[in-house]
Amino acid sequence: MIHYSSEVQDAIRNETPLVALESTIISHGLPRPSNKTVALEVEEIVRSNGATPATIAILDGEIHIGLDSAELDRVANDENITKASIRDLPIVSAKKLSAATTVAATSHIAHMTGISIFATGGLGGVHRGAQESWDESADLHSLANIPVMVISAGAKSILDVAATLERLETLSVPIVGYRTSRFPGFYLIDSGFDLEYRVDSPKEIASIWRERKDLGIARSGMVVANPVAQQMDPQLHATTLANGMKAAAEGNITGKAVTPFLLEYFHSHTGGESLRVNIDIIKSNAALAAQIAAAL
């Protein structure tokens, strides 16, 4: 049920660092044709920083750890590729479907196959208005139960960031800010919330990860919050978010459909700014993840 690319097989055989990469950002997060170009660039960034990229996806019911050129092209361009979270994995597998993996599903598969470092863009979390809808991302539960380190640019800024941080604290998920004491907000360097702990090097992050295991508390994941270098203009962000929320309400878009709607709204109403930031984020996080993996 699991297919390893030759590159990943070599890394496992030689016991060299591996970094998991999600495929949803390729299939659903970035527009064609830049999605495949960015995916290839991200994989090369991982290599140039001392690790092997392991992009994870499901093709015809089979889990793939690492994608060759044809498989990556399929994930990037096949409109029948769906999204799979953890709950979807047995169904997708049994029905021989093809799916890109979300943060939660990628974390699960990475851990299942012995990969402990995972680079993504932004985390899911508690949605705005969750006190009425009870809507929160499976990312939170995966972080609480899967011992994989997730390098991200904080939580997506379209979420309720304060509630997301509260949930992560309740679930005992540690968060460290990479060269920052403020929690980043995906498109924004600063979401408006403090972090208790700052780290300044991949080596320091690696030492924290080892200590968790030595102390017997490595049952959950860990978040490394890595802010984007050049954020979106805050006023543009605020205006776009307000207009997007209004459009979602007017279109009766609710539940899990809100996040993809708002992300697409940002892509189509910011003159390319959200796409630029999104690409910068995944490249920066991939580089840091590889450096951490190498330090481990």
HUMOTA-V949104 format. One record per residue. N is the residue number from 1. PSI is psi in whole degrees, -180 to 180 (999 if undefined). Layout:
n & psi
N & PSI
N & PSI
This chain:
n & psi
1 & -14
2 & 129
3 & 124
4 & 136
5 & 160
6 & -35
7 & -43
8 & -40
9 & -42
10 & -41
11 & -41
12 & -44
13 & -40
14 & -1
15 & 46
16 & 160
17 & 143
18 & 144
19 & 124
20 & 141
21 & 137
22 & 160
23 & -12
24 & -36
25 & -28
26 & -48
27 & -35
28 & -15
29 & -25
30 & 146
31 & 153
32 & 148
33 & 4
34 & -20
35 & -45
36 & -41
37 & -46
38 & -41
39 & -43
40 & -40
41 & -40
42 & -43
43 & -40
44 & -33
45 & -42
46 & -46
47 & -44
48 & -14
49 & 17
50 & 15
51 & 172
52 & 129
53 & 138
54 & 82
55 & 129
56 & 133
57 & 169
58 & 123
59 & 120
60 & 41
61 & -3
62 & 130
63 & 132
64 & 125
65 & 100
66 & 133
67 & 136
68 & -180
69 & -44
70 & -40
71 & -41
72 & -40
73 & -38
74 & -44
75 & -37
76 & -29
77 & -14
78 & 115
79 & -10
80 & -1
81 & 122
82 & -176
83 & 139
84 & 124
85 & -176
86 & -44
87 & -25
88 & -16
89 & -49
90 & -33
91 & -47
92 & -41
93 & -49
94 & -34
95 & 4
96 & 42
97 & 172
98 & 135
99 & 146
100 & 147
101 & 137
102 & -179
103 & -47
104 & -48
105 & -40
106 & -42
107 & -45
108 & -48
109 & -39
110 & -49
111 & -41
112 & -29
113 & 13
114 & 17
115 & 128
116 & -4
117 & 131
118 & 124
119 & 130
120 & -171
121 & -83
122 & 151
123 & 150
124 & 171
125 & -147
126 & 128
127 & 154
128 & 136
129 & 16
130 & -20
131 & -17
132 & -36
133 & -17
134 & 29
135 & 115
136 & 153
137 & 149
138 & -15
139 & -39
140 & -43
141 & -34
142 & -39
143 & -33
144 & -21
145 & -6
146 & 121
147 & 71
148 & 133
149 & 127
150 & 119
151 & 120
152 & 170
153 & 45
154 & -161
155 & 152
156 & 133
157 & -8
158 & -3
159 & 177
160 & 95
161 & -40
162 & -46
163 & -36
164 & -44
165 & -38
166 & -43
167 & -42
168 & -37
169 & -45
170 & -37
171 & 4
172 & 38
173 & 115
174 & 144
175 & 131
176 & 142
177 & 127
178 & 108
179 & 33
180 & 150
181 & 12
182 & 142
183 & 121
184 & 158
185 & 48
186 & -91
187 & -21
188 & 144
189 & -34
190 & 118
191 & -9
192 & 8
193 & 141
194 & 155
195 & 146
196 & -32
197 & 134
198 & 143
199 & 152
200 & 4
201 & 153
202 & -35
203 & -40
204 & -40
205 & -43
206 & -39
207 & -36
208 & -42
209 & -41
210 & -41
211 & -38
212 & -42
213 & -44
214 & -30
215 & -1
216 & 26
217 & 34
218 & 36
219 & -19
220 & 176
221 & -168
222 & 144
223 & 126
224 & 113
225 & 113
226 & 101
227 & 147
228 & 147
229 & -42
230 & 105
231 & 168
232 & 150
233 & 123
234 & -37
235 & -41
236 & -41
237 & -48
238 & -44
239 & -45
240 & -41
241 & -45
242 & -44
243 & -37
244 & -41
245 & -40
246 & -43
247 & -38
248 & -42
249 & -43
250 & -30
251 & 7
252 & 40
253 & 121
254 & 174
255 & -143
256 & -9
257 & -15
258 & -47
259 & -53
260 & -33
261 & -47
262 & -38
263 & -41
264 & -35
265 & -42
266 & -43
267 & -36
268 & -5
269 & 14
270 & 16
271 & 34
272 & -6
273 & -43
274 & -36
275 & -43
276 & -48
277 & -42
278 & -44
279 & -44
280 & -39
281 & -53
282 & -34
283 & -45
284 & -43
285 & -36
286 & -42
287 & -46
288 & -41
289 & -43
290 & -39
291 & -39
292 & -45
293 & -41
294 & -38
295 & -29
296 & 999
